[in-house]
């Protein structure tokens, strides 16, 4: 990712892909986070590479809300969102598409 983003440093301001600010914000498989020491360290490599090439980078925060699948979260963690209405969606969970599944569904 450091190479990918640093290759675009000449664009001026880079706005990253959607990045979840908390573990409960993950609704999609392999989406980047910014809530653990390991993730912060990884993003530091990216930002350092962009800055080294004269670019500026801004993390676009994204929280999937009620859209997601329980298999993408640690045990006992549930998706939350601003609406009590269940989302009628499917998400990719690694071995195919699955209907959103949370304890309230």
ZIMO-V247293 format. One record per pair of residues at least 4 apart in sequence whose C-alpha atoms are under 8 Angstrom apart, sorted by the first residue. I is the first residue (numbers start at 1). J is the second residue. D is the distance in whole Angstrom. If there is no record, write none. Layout:
BEGIN
I,J,D  I,J,D
END
This chain:
BEGIN
1,5,6  1,46,6  2,6,6  2,45,6  2,46,4  2,47,7  2,49,6  2,50,7  3,7,6  3,46,8  3,49,7  4,8,7  5,9,7  5,14,8  5,46,7  5,49,8  5,50,6  6,46,7  6,49,5  6,50,4  6,51,8  6,53,7  6,55,8  7,50,8  8,14,8  8,50,8  8,55,8  9,13,8  9,14,7  9,50,5  9,51,8  9,53,6  9,54,6  9,55,4  9,56,7  10,53,7  10,54,7  10,55,6  11,55,7  12,55,6  12,56,6  13,55,7  13,56,5  13,57,6  13,58,7  14,55,8  14,56,6  14,57,5  14,58,6  15,57,6  15,58,5  15,59,6  15,60,6  16,57,7  16,58,6  16,59,5  16,60,5  17,59,8  17,60,6  18,31,8  18,32,7  18,59,8  18,60,5  18,61,5  18,62,5  19,31,7  19,32,5  19,33,5  19,34,7  19,59,7  19,60,6  19,61,5  19,62,5  19,63,8  20,25,5  20,26,6  20,31,8  20,32,6  20,33,5  20,34,6  20,35,8  20,61,6  20,62,5  20,63,5  20,64,8  21,25,7  21,33,6  21,34,5  21,35,5  21,61,6  21,62,7  21,63,7  22,26,7  22,33,7  22,34,7  22,35,5  22,63,8  23,33,8  23,35,7  23,73,7  24,63,8  24,73,7  24,77,7  24,78,7  24,79,6  24,80,7  25,62,7  25,63,4  25,64,5  25,65,6  25,79,7  26,31,7  26,33,8  26,63,7  26,64,6  26,68,7  26,72,7  26,73,7  27,31,8  27,63,8  27,64,5  27,65,7  27,67,6  27,68,4  27,69,7  27,72,7  27,79,8  28,64,8  28,68,6  28,69,8  28,72,7  28,91,7  28,92,7  28,93,8  29,72,7  29,92,7  29,93,6  29,94,7  32,39,8  33,39,6  34,39,5  34,40,6  34,43,8  35,39,7  35,40,7  36,40,6  37,41,6  38,42,6  39,43,6  40,44,6  41,45,7  42,46,7  43,47,6  44,48,6  45,49,6  46,50,6  47,51,6  47,56,8  47,57,7  48,52,6  49,53,7  50,54,7  50,55,5  50,56,7  50,57,7  51,55,5  51,56,6  51,57,8  64,68,7  64,81,8  65,79,6  65,80,5  65,81,4  65,82,7  66,79,6  66,80,5  66,81,5  66,82,8  66,83,8  66,86,7  66,87,6  67,79,7  67,87,6  67,89,7  67,100,7  68,72,8  68,79,7  68,91,6  68,100,6  68,101,8  69,73,8  69,79,8  69,91,7  69,93,7  69,98,8  69,99,7  69,100,5  69,101,5  69,102,7  70,77,8  70,78,7  70,79,7  70,100,8  70,101,6  70,102,6  71,93,7  72,93,7  73,77,6  73,78,7  78,102,7  78,103,8  79,102,7  86,105,7  87,100,7  88,99,8  88,100,7  89,99,6  89,100,6  90,97,6  90,98,5  90,99,4  90,100,6  91,97,5  91,98,6  91,99,6  91,100,7  92,96,6  92,97,4  92,98,6  93,97,6  93,98,7  100,105,8  101,105,6
END
